[in-house]
Amino acid sequence: MAATALPPLPPQFKSIQHHLRTAQELDKREPVVAYYCRLYAMQTGMKIDSKTPECRKFLSKLMDQLEAMKKQFGDNEAITQDIVGSAHVENYALKMFLYADNEDRAGQFHKNMIKSFYTASLLIDVLTVFGELSEENAQHRKYARWKAAYIHNCLKNGETPQPGPIGMEGESFDVEREEAESSSLNSGTTQPTSSSTYEGNNKATSNYTGIHIPPGAHAPANTPAEVPHNTEVTSNTIQPSPQNIPLVDPSLCSAQSAGEVHLTPEDFARAQKYCKYAGSALQYEDVSTAVQNLQKALKLLITGKE
């Protein structure tokens, strides 16, 4: 857990305050994710303003936190290897997203699921420290952020949200103001003095079809939200729906190396990435994703092609 206290957040860094708060909330439960949240904040802050004295002071203290965490968790592959770290953060973000998505599709609307949708979107922001987002993750982020705003505004106005993917319209909500009004969204951290409004997609569309996630198919329905801290899985949990396992490509079962397949270091890195993704997916009982990634790794190693 990062021990160095940070100075007050400069106004220029308002856009990263929620990523830093998420890091603080996850310090004990998910220190690897907390580390990368801070790294994202550090990199983003450097791009915003690294010259103003107050910004330089803040970034210096944040760097001290990162160095302390790196020493503390220096033997963790998720910290020392980007491939492992990326898989770890991505799967944790997916876990948060799928919990909220399952609750949404079941018509269970509450502040924990709103928080989970929004936190998932923040963690997908964090994935940019490893490179450009995939199209799928970009869509997940867009959908999660919009859903959080849409459901929040419905509940605030006494309306019943419509479950699942629907036509998107411009939605926004003031995170700080609402968190100040409800302690159930807080994790014991100090409330910022500034206020910021987060907006969903401002362009209305007839139907949001960018994400195709069968309800309950990828994560147990009892996946706990990260807020409050004492959320526990009860004994009468709902059993996850049967999963649609992709067919194994029969050509891979009989395929043999072409003999002169030359694998580059990048090929080995990609194969390792697919295996790491498969392992992480199995932690969340996502057999379909595990099988898909293992097949990708096998095809790459056998044929040298993806």
C-alpha positions in Angstrom: 0.0 0.0 0.0 1.4 3.4 -1.0 2.4 5.3 2.2 3.5 8.6 0.8 0.8 11.2 1.2 -0.1 13.2 -1.9 -0.4 17.0 -1.7 -3.7 18.6 -2.8 -4.7 17.8 -6.3 -4.0 20.7 -8.7 -7.0 21.9 -10.6 -5.2 21.0 -13.8 -5.4 17.3 -12.8 -9.1 17.1 -12.2 -9.5 14.5 -15.0 -7.4 11.9 -13.1 -8.8 12.4 -9.6 -11.1 9.4 -9.9 -8.3 7.1 -11.2 -6.3 8.1 -8.1 -9.3 7.5 -5.8 -9.8 4.1 -7.4 -6.1 3.3 -6.7 -6.6 4.3 -3.1 -9.7 2.1 -2.8 -7.9 -0.9 -4.3 -4.6 -0.6 -2.4 -5.3 -3.5 -0.1 -7.5 -5.7 -2.2 -5.9 -5.3 -5.6 -2.5 -3.6 -5.3 -1.5 -4.5 -8.8 -4.5 -2.7 -10.3 -3.9 0.2 -7.8 -0.3 0.5 -9.1 -1.4 0.8 -12.7 -4.1 3.3 -11.8 -1.4 5.5 -10.3 0.9 4.9 -13.3 -1.9 6.0 -15.6 -2.5 9.1 -13.5 1.3 9.8 -13.6 1.6 9.5 -17.4 -1.6 11.5 -18.0 -0.5 14.2 -15.5 2.9 14.5 -17.2 1.1 15.2 -20.5 -1.3 17.8 -18.9 1.2 19.9 -17.0 4.7 19.0 -15.8 6.1 22.5 -15.5 3.8 24.4 -13.0 5.4 24.1 -9.5 2.3 22.7 -7.8 1.9 20.1 -10.6 5.6 19.2 -10.4 5.3 18.7 -6.7 2.2 16.5 -7.0 3.8 14.4 -9.8 7.0 14.0 -7.7 5.0 12.7 -4.7 3.0 10.4 -7.0 6.3 9.1 -8.5 7.5 8.3 -4.9 4.3 6.3 -4.4 5.0 4.3 -7.6 8.6 3.6 -6.6 7.5 2.5 -3.2 4.9 0.1 -4.6 7.5 -1.2 -7.2 9.9 -2.1 -4.4 7.1 -3.7 -2.3 5.8 -5.8 -5.1 9.0 -6.2 -7.1 8.6 -10.0 -7.3 5.1 -9.8 -8.8 5.2 -10.6 -12.5 2.1 -8.4 -13.0 4.3 -5.4 -12.0 7.5 -6.4 -13.8 6.0 -7.7 -17.0 3.7 -5.6 -19.1 2.0 -8.6 -20.7 1.0 -10.1 -17.4 0.0 -6.7 -16.0 -2.1 -5.9 -18.9 -4.0 -9.2 -18.6 -4.5 -8.7 -14.9 -5.9 -5.2 -15.2 -8.1 -6.1 -18.3 -9.6 -9.1 -16.6 -10.3 -7.1 -13.4 -12.0 -4.4 -15.4 -14.0 -7.1 -17.2 -15.0 -8.6 -13.9 -16.3 -5.2 -12.8 -18.1 -4.7 -16.1 -19.7 -8.1 -16.1 -21.0 -7.8 -12.5 -22.7 -4.6 -13.4 -24.0 -5.9 -16.7 -25.5 -9.0 -15.0 -27.2 -6.8 -12.4 -28.4 -4.5 -15.1 -29.9 -7.3 -17.3 -31.5 -8.8 -14.2 -33.2 -5.4 -13.4 -31.2 -5.1 -10.2 -30.5 -1.3 -10.2 -28.5 0.0 -7.2 -25.5 2.2 -6.4 -23.0 -0.6 -6.3 -23.7 -1.6 -9.9 -23.5 2.1 -11.0 -20.2 2.3 -9.2 -19.0 -0.9 -10.9 -19.9 0.3 -14.4 -18.1 3.6 -13.8 -15.1 1.9 -12.2 -14.8 -0.5 -15.1 -14.7 2.5 -17.5 -11.9 4.0 -15.4 -9.9 0.8 -15.4 -10.2 0.6 -19.2 -8.7 4.1 -19.3 -5.8 2.6 -17.3 -5.2 -0.1 -20.0 -3.9 2.7 -22.3 -0.6 2.6 -20.3 0.0 -0.7 -22.2 -0.8 0.7 -25.6 -3.8 1.6 -27.8 -7.2 0.1 -26.7 -8.7 -2.6 -28.7 -12.0 -1.8 -30.4 -13.8 -4.1 -28.0 -12.4 -2.4 -24.9 -13.1 1.1 -26.3 -16.7 0.0 -26.8 -16.9 -1.4 -23.3 -15.6 1.8 -21.8 -18.1 3.9 -23.8 -21.0 1.7 -22.9 -20.1 1.4 -19.2 -19.7 5.1 -18.7 -22.9 5.8 -20.5 -24.8 3.1 -18.5 -23.5 4.5 -15.2 -24.8 7.9 -16.1 -28.1 6.7 -17.5 -29.0 4.4 -14.6 -27.9 7.0 -12.1 -30.1 9.7 -13.6 -33.1 7.4 -13.9 -32.9 6.5 -10.2 -32.3 10.1 -9.2 -35.5 11.1 -11.1 -37.6 8.3 -9.7 -37.7 6.5 -13.1 -37.2 2.8 -13.8 -34.1 2.2 -16.0 -34.5 -0.1 -19.0 -32.2 -3.1 -18.7 -29.6 -4.1 -21.2 -28.3 -2.4 -24.3 -30.7 0.3 -25.5 -30.6 3.5 -27.6 -28.0 5.8 -26.1 -28.7 9.5 -25.5 -26.6 12.1 -23.8 -26.3 11.4 -20.1 -24.2 13.0 -17.4 -23.9 13.1 -13.7 -21.8 14.9 -11.1 -19.8 12.2 -9.4 -18.5 14.3 -6.5 -21.9 15.7 -5.6 -23.7 12.4 -5.7 -20.9 10.7 -3.7 -21.2 13.4 -1.0 -24.9 12.7 -0.8 -24.6 9.0 -0.3 -22.0 7.3 1.9 -22.6 4.0 0.2 -20.5 5.2 -2.7 -17.6 6.3 -0.5 -14.7 4.2 0.6 -13.4 6.4 3.4 -11.4 8.7 1.2 -11.4 12.4 1.5 -13.9 14.1 -0.8 -12.3 16.5 -3.3 -13.3 20.1 -3.0 -13.8 20.5 -6.8 -16.7 19.1 -8.8 -16.6 17.6 -12.2 -19.3 16.3 -14.5 -18.8 13.1 -16.5 -20.7 12.7 -19.7 -21.9 9.6 -21.6 -22.1 9.5 -25.3 -23.6 12.8 -26.5 -24.6 11.5 -29.9 -28.0 9.8 -29.8 -28.2 6.5 -31.7 -31.2 4.3 -32.4 -29.7 1.2 -30.8 -26.4 0.3 -29.1 -25.2 -2.8 -30.7 -21.4 -2.6 -30.2 -21.3 -5.0 -27.3 -22.6 -8.6 -27.5 -22.5 -10.2 -24.0 -24.9 -13.0 -23.2 -26.4 -12.3 -19.8 -24.7 -14.2 -17.1 -22.6 -16.1 -19.6 -19.1 -14.9 -18.7 -19.1 -14.3 -14.9 -20.8 -15.7 -11.9 -23.9 -13.7 -11.0 -22.6 -13.3 -7.5 -19.4 -11.4 -8.5 -19.2 -8.9 -5.7 -19.0 -5.1 -6.3 -15.9 -3.4 -4.9 -18.0 -1.0 -2.8 -18.6 -1.2 0.1 -15.6 -3.1 1.4 -17.6 -5.6 3.5 -19.6 -6.9 0.5 -19.6 -10.7 0.8 -20.9 -13.5 -1.3 -24.0 -15.1 0.3 -24.7 -18.8 0.4 -27.8 -18.5 -1.8 -26.0 -17.4 -4.8 -27.4 -17.6 -8.3 -25.8 -20.2 -10.5 -24.3 -18.9 -13.7 -25.9 -19.8 -16.9 -24.4 -22.5 -19.1 -21.6 -21.1 -21.2 -21.4 -21.3 -25.0 -18.0 -22.9 -25.5 -16.5 -22.2 -28.9 -15.8 -25.1 -31.2 -12.1 -26.2 -31.3 -10.7 -25.7 -34.7 -10.2 -29.3 -35.9 -7.2 -28.3 -38.1 -5.3 -27.4 -34.9 -5.6 -30.9 -33.6 -3.9 -32.5 -36.6 -1.7 -29.5 -37.6 2.0 -29.9 -37.6 4.7 -27.3 -37.8 5.6 -26.4 -41.4 9.3 -27.2 -40.5 10.7 -23.8 -41.4 8.4 -21.6 -39.3 10.5 -18.8 -37.9 9.0 -17.2 -34.8 10.1 -13.7 -33.9 10.4 -12.4 -30.3 7.2 -10.6 -31.0 5.5 -13.9 -31.9 6.6 -15.4 -28.7 5.4 -12.4 -26.7 2.0 -12.5 -28.4 1.7 -16.3 -27.7 2.6 -15.7 -24.1 0.0 -12.9 -23.9 -2.7 -15.2 -25.2 -1.8 -17.8 -22.6 -1.8 -15.2 -19.8 -5.2 -14.0 -21.0 -6.5 -17.6 -20.9 -5.2 -18.1 -17.4 -6.8 -14.9 -16.2 -10.1 -15.8 -17.8 -10.2 -19.1 -16.0 -9.9 -17.2 -12.7 -13.4 -15.8 -13.5 -14.7 -19.1 -14.9 -14.8 -17.7 -18.4 -14.1 -20.9 -20.3 -15.1 -19.4 -23.7 -12.5 -16.7 -23.6 -9.9 -19.1 -22.3 -10.4 -21.5 -25.1 -10.3 -18.8 -27.7 -7.0 -17.4 -26.4 -5.4 -20.8 -26.2 -6.4 -21.6 -29.8 -4.9 -18.3 -30.9 -1.6 -19.1 -29.1 -1.5 -22.7 -30.5 -2.2 -21.5 -34.1 0.5 -18.8 -33.8 3.1 -21.3 -32.5 2.3 -24.0 -35.1 1.9 -21.8 -38.2 3.6 -18.6 -37.3 0.4 -16.8 -38.2 -2.5 -15.4 -36.3 
